[in-house]
Amino acid sequence: MKTHTSTAGSGITQINTEQLKEQIIRHLHSTLGTDVNKASPQAWWSATCAAVNEQVFDGLRNTQRTHYEQNTRALHYFSLEYLMGRLFSNNLHNLGLYSQAKQALSELGMNIADLEDQEEDMALGNGGLGRLAACFIDSLATLNYPAIGYGIHYEHGLFRQSFQDGRQIERPDSWREYGNPWEICRPESVQEISVYGYVETVYDLQGKMKKVWHPGRIIKGVPWDIPVVGYNGSSVNVLRLWESRASDFFNWDVFNSGGYIDSARENIEAETISKVLYPNDETDAGKELRLIQQYFFVSCSLKDIIRRYKRSHGDDWSEFAKQVVIQLNDTHPAVAIPELMRILVDRAEMQWDQAWNLCQQVFAYTNHTLLPEALEKWAVRLFEKVLPRHLEIIYEINRRFLVEQVDVLWPGDNDKKRKLSIIEDGHDPMVRMGHLSVVGSFRVNGVAEIHSQLVKSDLFPEMVALWPDKFTNVTNGVTPRRWLKACNPKLAKLLDEKIGTAWPTDLKQLSKFAAFADDAAVQDAFMAIKQQNKAELATVVKKLTNIDIDPHAIFDIQIKRLHEYKRQHLNLLHILALYRRILQEPDYDMTPRVFLFGAKAAPGYKLAKEIIYAINKIADKINHDKRIKNRIKVVFMPNYRVTLAEKMIPAADVSEQISTAGKEASGTGNMKLALNGAITVGTLDGANIEIAEEVGEDNIAIFGLTVDEVKALHANGYNSMDYYYANPEIKAILDWLETDYFTPGKPGELAAIKRSLLEGGDPYLVLADFETYVKAQEKVDQWYRDKACWAKKAMLNTALVGKFTSDRSIEDYVSRVWQLEKCAVKRS
Ligand code: T68
């Protein structure tokens, strides 16, 4: 019998296979109340999680004690979203226990993969922004930085997607219906927060004016801690998520006067706050509940931070900015700025200037989008209703900003004031959360070089004039532990053999793999792994969609939220062009290709849902058309999420990163796919530009308009009709969409796409980029025909994207923004 021993770092207990087996059985008995003979897979999974948690909680205690003793400066990451996915195999890998667990379970007659499938995804996020937060907290723990993630403990994460006759259906996600082994409730750290009500101006005995907020409702925030296990390291940090509850269900006055139902209703309303994640990607609905969600978690978190600070510093605020830095993940938590001001000025009775000075040392803001419709704004009247005191504070922040900063640099310039004001004028005045975030932060960053440049030049040029040093870049990254080691074990093993085992925490080591790019034997090994991954994905596809796909075809993958700017419809037009070419020329020469999509559309985003419908209908037609002899297959994977990404990414040959230049802030799927040896077909947008710099132009298929060309085209008046009439292929394809060819008996069902591209003016320049896109795809097809050529390019992608580890992103944040120090955790 083999007995592996964990190689985990010093904060975590070492354990071997035998001990793990004993722990699992003990938990089956004493935690689950069952035994080996009758335990369900769910019970085995729970028992194994409980066994894993013995090591996790050990590390957690050691980390928390060390941080407390050392009184370290810590990062506080504020994010409305954390897209964690599953934690079982991730925690095992990071503890260095995966092979022991696999062995232990196998000796107990269980298959670890079956147990992994028992876990629901923790999908508390929409897309890239939420997944970035998850990668960042993994890296922070791995790098031994003291950090805590704060967010909302949503009862329902991102909706579950299915298709009915090709249309997206949304169902609620219940990720913790039967409990979740990874979270710990902390009733001892409950907070209470206030909303609604009115503000009273009072004068004390000295005649000093004071503002008193009389809230209309008190809500309780209950914290749930999710341990975040660093890789092979000693740190186990925490993700603290707040659940809302009514502050006192037994409001006896109401209860006794027969108001039981009223009191229960208030209860339900309070609990609604953390009920559900808003499924809006890029656009914000401006809903009252969303603003309350934002304020609820921000206020609970700030109080939590201050409680901890006061434990060692009492009422002395002088060390606060040395101990605390808060990163705002987009503007969603920006109400933290007026909230901290309120706490300091109204509660701690600090002078405004001193309080403001403190705020500006504590907050930093990451921008994730330039799309105008996604720049968060709240109606002043809504703010006034929900957070009356905060609105007053924002007015005062704005007044001082306009007088002390704007008017000093541009005296008497009312245009500048109008443009820079935190309050947007109009018949329905708005609070501009981006402006508030820039004014209240000491640092502002974009998420890829080009995006950070555009944040400066296009979004906040005057703010740059006021504070040139405030703006910086931190290019995104992804954790190679989840996105290579855990999801692609065969490739990970090959890398271990060829370049050693240091790469998971030092991803630049991957460049050593470039030396093997011309080695035929290693090429064969690399391609054999890709082939096996593709065969495994084909099995998943068959199970989920009943579609047969050939693992020898090119696997061409586009996985991301559905949005016009991401241009899934450009991909679709290419598929239609190929299909049409084959129908017109039955011997049309192309490498067989499987086009795989994974995407959720925001439930209220009509055109996005029409695009899903069109892809599904066209897939159905093409997949059943014998004439094309399987040269094209189209698959829309239902319910795309982290767990599905982990199966699709290792199997990708081609990575579709085809946003309109200037629209995708960074992208992170592009990094994961390249890391796993997929070749990017992409525009010069977001991090694609930096990927191209790293892998070299021979190993990526770049096409399309650049940011400058996009701007020039719009400035000179873009007319999509010109492309429709000039390119017969475009015309034929768009006209095709209007017929009933793909929707027998129902002509016009797919016409929405054509309408948006023609009458709608094609805002994302799909038609302008179509021709160069098709050319890039033809180039890729040619590359694939030469197996050695393809293997080399694919291997160089894996070898040369070491820059895009989230460990590097975190080190960039540390040196450019957070100024943290590493803290080695000691065992007790
Ligand atoms: C993404 N943004 C960017 N937003 O689109 C992507 N928005 O380019 C980038 O790589 C990623 O952030 C990480 O920086 C989002 O994912 C949202 O999900 C979102 C959610 C709610 C409201 C607005």
Boltz pocket constraint, residues with backbone or C-beta under 6 A from the ligand:
constraints:
  - pocket:
      binder: B
      contacts: [[A, 126], [A, 127], [A, 128], [A, 129], [A, 130], [A, 132], [A, 278], [A, 280], [A, 281], [A, 282], [A, 283], [A, 284], [A, 367], [A, 368], [A, 369], [A, 374], [A, 447], [A, 476], [A, 663], [A, 664], [A, 665], [A, 666], [A, 667], [A, 668], [A, 686]]
      max_distance: 6.0
